[in-house]
Amino acid sequence: MNLSLFEEPASFPRDRLAQRLVELARENIWIGTSSWKYEGWVGQIYTRERYVTRGKFSKARFEAECLAEFAETFPAVCGDFSFYQFPSPDFWRKLFTGAPPALKFGLKIPEEVTVEVFPRHARYGPRAGQQNPSYLNAEALKALFLEPLEPYRNRIGPLILEFGARSTTPREFAASLDAFLKQLPGTFRYAVEVRNREFLQPLYFDTLRAHQAAHVFNAWTRMPQLHEQFAMEAAFTTDFTVTRALLRQGRPYEEAVKQFAPYEKTQDENPEARKALRDLLRRMKEERKAAYVFVNNRLEGNAPATIEAVVA
């Protein structure tokens, strides 16, 4: 059978990938994807028959139950959903009850405490363009997010603070971040993701190091490429690393969604990002440090295929 340049084989090597990822997890290297509810992975990571109701594929059943099958391949997942809300204690109970105990979660901290000014977007309603009164409110974060997660802390990897591009100076940002991190309990591992390349300097890295927080190495449209960030020795601020392979440099998020959805196969192979990820994994194995690597569909079109290529 002749395949086009980026077409995936009909039989995805799921069992082989699962075995390799289990081996890496034993070395404290946790690799997974950003979110998991993608119908485009049916026939690759997911088995269609498991979600058939009355002879038809059930989207509702798939979204409710697919995490268990996801964990048959991947030992870790990044929960992007928590960026948009403070999930209720009941939500956390159902999530962790329905997930296999071995599955490690990376979770994004709600934007309610990381967004300084709400974007001018319809989903923010009357708050669009307004200052956020809860910005860097540590008490709100502790009461509404950290305390409800406390019963599940052993199943959680990094908690990720994502800060979108902003107009503040590197010194101002580092000072506010320092004051915020001082107030957080040491129960969890924290990681900080920034979208301003000018923040990647000693002041920012020293702030993270002082609080044993990790810099999130992120492949993003306006950030330095992964290999450039990995070359910054000061960026390794604690005894674990967090990497999020999200987008090809220069490609807007909306364009990636339009081009790649429904994420059934690789459409734009990124050799530079793949090599950078392999180099990081080798380094973490040699240094015996924990690593969390989360790959997004928007990087190449299909996160499972990207991960398989990196660890093959």
C-alpha positions in Angstrom: 0.0 0.0 0.0 1.3 3.4 -0.9 1.0 6.1 1.7 1.1 9.9 1.2 4.0 11.7 2.8 2.3 12.3 6.1 -0.4 9.7 6.2 -0.4 7.4 9.2 -0.4 3.6 8.7 -3.8 2.0 9.1 -2.5 0.1 12.1 -1.2 2.4 14.8 1.4 0.7 17.1 -0.6 1.4 20.2 0.7 -1.5 22.2 4.3 -0.8 21.4 3.8 2.9 22.3 2.1 2.0 25.6 5.0 -0.3 26.6 7.6 2.4 25.8 5.7 5.0 27.7 5.4 2.7 30.7 9.1 2.1 30.7 9.8 5.9 30.7 7.3 6.5 33.4 9.2 4.0 35.6 12.1 6.4 35.2 9.9 9.3 36.2 9.5 10.6 32.7 5.8 11.2 32.1 4.6 11.7 28.5 1.0 12.4 27.5 -1.2 14.7 25.5 -3.1 17.9 26.0 -6.6 16.7 26.8 -8.0 13.4 25.5 -11.5 13.7 24.1 -10.7 13.5 20.4 -12.9 11.4 18.1 -10.1 11.6 15.5 -8.1 9.2 17.6 -10.8 6.4 17.2 -9.1 3.5 15.5 -5.7 4.7 16.8 -5.9 5.2 20.6 -9.6 4.4 21.0 -11.7 1.4 20.0 -15.0 2.4 18.3 -16.9 -0.7 19.6 -16.4 0.4 23.2 -18.6 3.5 22.6 -21.4 2.0 20.5 -24.9 2.3 21.8 -27.9 0.9 20.0 -25.7 0.2 17.0 -24.3 3.7 16.7 -21.2 5.5 18.0 -22.2 7.6 21.0 -20.4 10.8 21.4 -21.8 11.3 24.9 -20.6 7.8 25.9 -17.2 8.4 24.3 -16.6 11.6 26.2 -17.8 10.2 29.5 -15.8 6.9 29.3 -12.8 7.3 27.0 -10.3 8.5 29.7 -10.0 4.9 30.9 -9.0 3.7 27.5 -6.7 6.6 27.0 -4.8 5.5 30.1 -4.2 2.1 28.5 -1.7 3.9 26.3 -0.6 7.1 28.1 0.6 7.4 31.7 -0.1 11.1 31.9 -2.4 13.8 30.5 -2.7 17.6 30.8 -6.1 18.8 31.8 -6.6 22.0 29.9 -10.2 22.2 30.9 -9.4 23.6 34.4 -8.0 26.7 32.8 -11.6 27.9 32.1 -13.2 27.3 35.5 -12.9 26.4 39.1 -14.1 22.7 39.0 -16.3 21.7 41.8 -15.3 19.1 44.4 -17.9 16.8 42.9 -16.3 17.2 39.5 -12.9 16.3 40.8 -14.4 13.3 42.6 -16.0 12.0 39.4 -12.9 12.6 37.4 -10.5 10.8 39.7 -12.9 8.0 40.4 -13.3 7.4 36.7 -9.6 7.5 35.9 -7.2 4.6 36.5 -5.2 5.3 39.7 -1.9 5.2 37.8 -2.8 8.0 35.4 -0.8 11.2 36.3 -2.5 14.5 35.7 -1.0 17.8 34.9 -3.6 20.6 35.4 -3.8 24.1 34.3 -4.6 26.6 37.1 -7.8 28.6 36.3 -7.3 31.8 34.3 -9.4 33.5 36.9 -6.1 34.0 38.8 -3.6 34.3 35.9 -5.3 36.7 33.5 -4.7 40.4 34.4 -7.1 41.8 31.8 -9.8 39.7 30.3 -9.4 39.4 26.5 -11.8 41.1 24.3 -13.6 37.8 23.4 -17.3 37.0 23.4 -17.0 34.2 26.0 -16.0 36.8 28.6 -19.2 38.7 28.2 -19.3 42.1 30.0 -15.8 41.3 31.6 -14.1 41.5 28.2 -11.4 44.1 28.2 -11.8 44.7 32.0 -9.2 44.4 34.7 -9.5 41.1 36.6 -10.0 41.7 40.4 -8.9 38.1 41.1 -5.6 38.4 39.3 -2.9 36.6 41.4 -5.3 36.1 44.3 -3.6 33.3 46.2 -6.4 33.0 48.7 -9.0 32.3 46.0 -6.7 29.8 44.4 -6.2 28.0 47.6 -9.9 27.9 48.6 -11.4 27.1 45.2 -8.7 25.0 43.6 -5.9 23.7 45.8 -8.0 22.6 48.8 -10.5 20.6 46.7 -7.5 18.9 45.0 -5.8 18.0 48.2 -7.3 14.4 48.4 -5.8 13.6 45.0 -2.4 15.2 45.3 -0.5 11.9 44.8 -2.1 11.6 41.4 -1.2 15.1 40.3 2.0 16.1 38.5 2.5 19.8 37.8 0.0 22.6 38.3 0.6 25.0 35.5 0.2 28.8 35.7 -0.3 30.0 32.2 0.3 33.7 31.6 -0.7 35.0 28.2 1.3 37.7 26.4 1.3 40.9 28.4 2.6 44.5 28.4 4.2 44.5 31.8 8.0 44.7 32.1 10.1 41.6 33.0 10.9 43.2 36.4 7.3 43.9 37.2 6.2 40.5 36.2 8.9 38.8 38.3 8.1 40.8 41.3 4.4 40.0 41.1 5.1 36.4 40.5 7.5 36.2 43.5 4.8 37.7 45.8 2.2 35.2 44.5 4.3 32.1 44.7 5.3 32.9 48.3 1.7 32.5 49.3 1.2 29.0 47.8 1.4 25.8 49.9 4.2 23.4 49.2 1.8 20.5 48.7 1.9 20.7 44.9 4.5 21.1 42.2 4.0 24.4 40.4 5.2 25.4 36.9 4.9 28.7 35.1 4.3 29.2 31.4 4.9 32.6 29.8 4.2 33.8 26.3 6.6 36.8 26.4 10.0 35.8 25.1 11.6 38.9 26.8 10.7 37.4 30.2 13.2 34.5 29.6 16.1 36.1 31.6 17.8 35.6 34.9 15.3 37.6 37.0 12.4 35.3 36.0 14.4 32.1 36.3 15.8 33.1 39.7 12.2 33.8 40.9 11.1 30.3 39.9 14.2 28.8 41.5 13.6 30.5 44.8 10.2 28.8 45.0 11.2 25.5 43.4 8.8 26.1 40.5 9.5 25.0 37.0 9.6 27.0 33.8 7.3 25.5 31.2 9.3 24.9 28.0 6.6 25.7 25.5 6.4 25.5 21.7 4.2 28.5 20.9 3.8 30.8 18.0 5.7 33.7 19.4 8.1 31.9 21.7 11.7 30.7 21.0 11.7 27.2 19.6 12.1 24.4 22.1 15.7 23.7 21.4 16.5 27.4 22.0 14.8 27.2 25.4 16.4 23.9 26.3 19.8 25.6 25.6 19.1 28.1 28.4 20.8 26.4 31.4 19.2 28.9 33.8 15.7 27.7 32.6 16.2 24.4 34.5 15.1 25.9 37.8 14.2 22.9 39.9 14.3 19.1 40.1 11.6 18.5 37.5 10.8 19.9 34.0 7.6 20.6 32.2 7.3 20.8 28.5 4.2 21.6 26.4 4.6 21.1 22.7 1.7 23.2 21.4 2.3 25.0 18.1 4.8 25.5 15.4 6.6 28.8 15.7 4.7 31.5 13.7 1.5 29.6 13.3 -1.6 31.1 15.2 -3.7 28.8 17.3 -6.8 29.4 15.2 -5.0 28.5 12.0 -3.8 25.2 13.5 -7.3 24.3 14.6 -8.7 25.1 11.1 -5.9 23.2 9.4 -5.6 20.1 11.6 -9.1 19.3 13.0 -10.3 16.5 13.6 -6.7 15.5 14.3 -6.8 12.1 12.7 -3.2 12.1 11.3 0.1 14.0 11.1 -0.2 16.9 8.6 2.8 19.0 9.2 5.8 17.1 10.5 8.1 19.2 12.7 11.5 17.5 12.8 13.0 20.3 14.9 10.5 19.9 17.7 10.8 16.1 17.6 14.6 16.3 17.9 14.3 18.8 20.8 12.0 16.5 22.7 14.2 13.5 22.2 17.2 15.5 23.4 15.3 16.6 26.5 14.3 13.0 27.3 17.9 11.8 27.0 19.1 14.6 29.3 16.4 13.9 31.9 17.3 10.2 31.8 21.0 10.9 32.3 20.3 13.4 35.1 17.6 11.2 36.7 15.2 14.1 36.9 11.5 14.0 36.6 10.0 15.2 33.4 6.5 15.9 32.2 6.0 16.2 28.5 2.6 17.1 27.0 2.0 17.2 23.2 -0.8 19.0 21.6 -2.7 18.0 18.4 -2.0 21.5 17.0 1.8 20.9 16.8 1.6 18.5 13.9 -2.0 17.4 13.5 -2.1 14.3 15.7 -0.5 14.2 19.1 -0.3 10.3 19.5 1.7 10.1 16.2 4.0 12.8 17.3 4.7 11.1 20.6 5.2 7.7 18.9 7.7 9.3 16.6 9.6 10.9 19.4 9.9 7.7 21.6 10.1 5.0 18.9 
